[in-house]
Structures are given as C-alpha cells and as structure tokens.
Amino acid sequence: MILDTQPLSPNFLSPLNFQFSIKKCPSINFFAQRVNVPSLVLNPTMYENPFTVIHHAGDHINFEQLLVTFKVDEKLQNYLEIYNWIRQLGFPEDWNEYKEIKDQPKASGTGIKSDLSILILNSAKNPIFECLIIDAFPVALSQMIFESTAPDVAFITCEATFQYTNFRINAF
C-alpha cells in the first residue's frame, strides 16, 4: 500500500510574513513588530465512575490574550491610541471619558471594542489567511523605558495586551 504523504505546500510559514491592523488604532499598524495568533484551550469535562475518570470534549473554549509588540513613533501617536483607549475604558477621572466611547457605534471602530486583523502571507507576500480577532479591547500597555547609558540607539518598544470575545481564521 502506497501512502500519499506529499504536503499541499512544500514551503514553511515565515514569521516575517504578516500584516497587523486595528481599526481603532491605525497608527500601530505600520509599527507592529510582533503579534501572536492566540492559543485556544478546550477544557475536557470529566465523569467519574468507580473504576476510572472518563474524559469528554468540553463545551467552553478559553482564548489566550492577544499580545502586540510595536515600536513607538516619535510623536507617541500609536502609544497614545492605546493609552487613551484604556483610560476611556477605566474612566479614572470622570464618567465622560467612558461616555465618549460608549456611545460610538461598533461598526465605526471608535467604540469600546474593535476588531483586529492579522493577515498571514505566503512566501510571495500574498495574503492566504486572515485571523480576525472579534470585539477586542486593551487590558494592558507596557512601560516605556528611556535610558541614556545605552551604547546604541534601541528604539522604544511597547507591548499591548488585548482581551476579546472570539477569533476566526478565514482562508483567502
């Protein structure tokens, strides 16, 4: 018996071949350095009997948070997009900060949540898959570290962490 084990594509997926975009934060799109396609976990349900534990497929998927690493631009525009979004969600000074985004329609990309997109490109730099992160919002923004003793210029990099409702991977 001969097995057909030839892959559909002989090329490996390169970690360099991606494009990232957030509708609400367009300044980050160009400066994105790293993004993860989140993992998902389907926790099994367990039933015990007198002899053993029987595992069945669970019914709730847990999604890992999305992490985006980006270079901060000189005018802090991309940093401030995330910073202001988190401030509006947390309304640390008054209710008006939250109200500004609460009343925005979801489709506009300016409200509480926004969809994110990771385009996965093939070796010819053509899109082959889109990982669509649905109803995302930032939950953390890393610090910016300034250092006058660095031997070379290492441009400032930040990481934004997002929580979301769901994600789908769609083929082109």
For each residue, the residues with C-beta under 8 A, 3 or more apart:
1:
2:
3:
4:
5:
6:
7: 10
8:
9: 122
10: 7
11: 122 123
12:
13: 17 120
14: 17 123
15: 18
16:
17: 13 14 120 121 122 123 125
18: 15 35 118 119 120 121
19: 29 117 118 119 121 127
20: 28 29 32 35 68 116 117 118 119
21: 26 29 116 117 119
22: 25 26 28 29 114 116 117 136
23: 26 109 114 115 116
24: 81 85 109 110 111 114
25: 22 28 29 78 81 82 85 114
26: 21 22 23 29 81
27: 30 31 73 77 78 81
28: 20 22 25 31 32 68 70 78 81 82 160
29: 19 20 21 22 25 26 32
30: 27
31: 27 28 70 71 72 73 78
32: 20 28 29 35 68 69 70
33: 69 70 71 157
34: 67 68 69
35: 18 20 32 66 67 68 69 118
36: 64 66 67
37: 118 120 131 169
38: 63 64 65 66 133 167
39: 63 64
40: 61 62 63 64
41: 61 62 64
42: 57 58 60 61 62
43: 58 60 62
44: 55 56 57 58
45: 55 56 57 58 59
46: 53 54 55 56
47: 53 54 56
48: 52 53 54
49: 52 53 54
50:
51:
52: 48 49
53: 46 47 48 49
54: 46 47 48 49
55: 44 45 46
56: 44 45 46 47
57: 42 44 45
58: 42 43 44 45
59: 45
60: 42 43
61: 40 41 42
62: 40 41 42 43
63: 38 39 40 164 166 167
64: 36 38 39 40 41
65: 38 139 161 162 163
66: 35 36 38 116 133 136 161 162 163 164
67: 34 35 36 159 160 161 162
68: 20 28 32 34 35 159 160 161 162
69: 32 33 34 35 157 158 159
70: 28 31 32 33 78 157 158 159 160
71: 31 33 155 156 157
72: 31 76 78 79 144 155 156 157 158
73: 27 31 76 77 78 79
74:
75:
76: 72 73 79 80
77: 27 73 80 81
78: 25 27 28 31 70 72 73 81 82
79: 72 73 76 82 83 141 144 158
80: 76 77 83 84
81: 24 25 26 27 28 77 78 84 85
82: 25 28 78 79 85 86 138 141 158 160
83: 79 80 86 87 141
84: 80 81 87 88
85: 24 25 81 82 88 89 101 137 138
86: 82 83 89 90 138 139 140 141
87: 83 84 90 91 92 97
88: 84 85 91 97 98 100 101
89: 85 86 98 101 112 137 138
90: 86 87 98
91: 87 88 94 95 96 97 98
92: 87 97
93: 97
94: 91 97
95: 91 98 99
96: 91 99 100
97: 87 88 91 92 93 94 100
98: 88 89 90 91 95 101 102
99: 95 96 102 103
100: 88 96 97 103 104
101: 85 88 89 98 104 110 111 112
102: 98 99 111 112
103: 99 100 111
104: 100 101 108 110 111 112
105: 108 111
106: 111 113
107:
108: 104 105 111
109: 23 24 114 115
110: 24 101 104 114
111: 24 101 102 103 104 105 106 108 114
112: 89 101 102 104 137
113: 106 135 136 137 164 165
114: 22 23 24 25 109 110 111 135 136 137
115: 23 109 132 133 134 135 136
116: 20 21 22 23 66 132 133 136 162 164
117: 19 20 21 22 130 131 132 133
118: 18 19 20 35 37 130 131 133
119: 18 19 20 21 127 129 130
120: 13 17 18 37 127 128 129 130 131
121: 17 18 19 124 125 126 127 128
122: 9 11 17 125 126 127 128
123: 11 14 17
124: 121
125: 17 121 122
126: 121 122
127: 19 119 120 121 122 130 172
128: 120 121 122 171 172
129: 119 120 169 170 171 172
130: 117 118 119 120 127 169 170 172
131: 37 117 118 120 167 168 169
132: 115 116 117 167 168 169 170
133: 38 66 115 116 117 118 136 162 164 167
134: 115 164 165 166 167 168
135: 113 114 115 164 165 166
136: 22 66 113 114 115 116 133 162 163 164 165
137: 85 89 112 113 114 162 163 164
138: 82 85 86 89 141 160 161 162
139: 65 86 161 162 163
140: 86 159 160 161
141: 79 82 83 86 138 158 159 160 161
142: 158 159 160
143: 158
144: 72 79 156 158
145: 156
146: 156
147: 150
148:
149:
150: 147 153 154
151:
152:
153: 150
154: 150
155: 71 72
156: 71 72 144 145 146
157: 33 69 70 71 72
158: 69 70 72 79 82 141 142 143 144
159: 67 68 69 70 140 141 142
160: 28 67 68 70 82 138 140 141 142
161: 65 66 67 68 138 139 140 141
162: 65 66 67 68 116 133 136 137 138 139
163: 65 66 136 137 139
164: 63 66 113 116 133 134 135 136 137 167
165: 113 134 135 136
166: 63 134 135
167: 38 63 131 132 133 134 164
168: 131 132 134
169: 37 129 130 131 132
170: 129 130 132
171: 128 129
172: 127 128 129 130
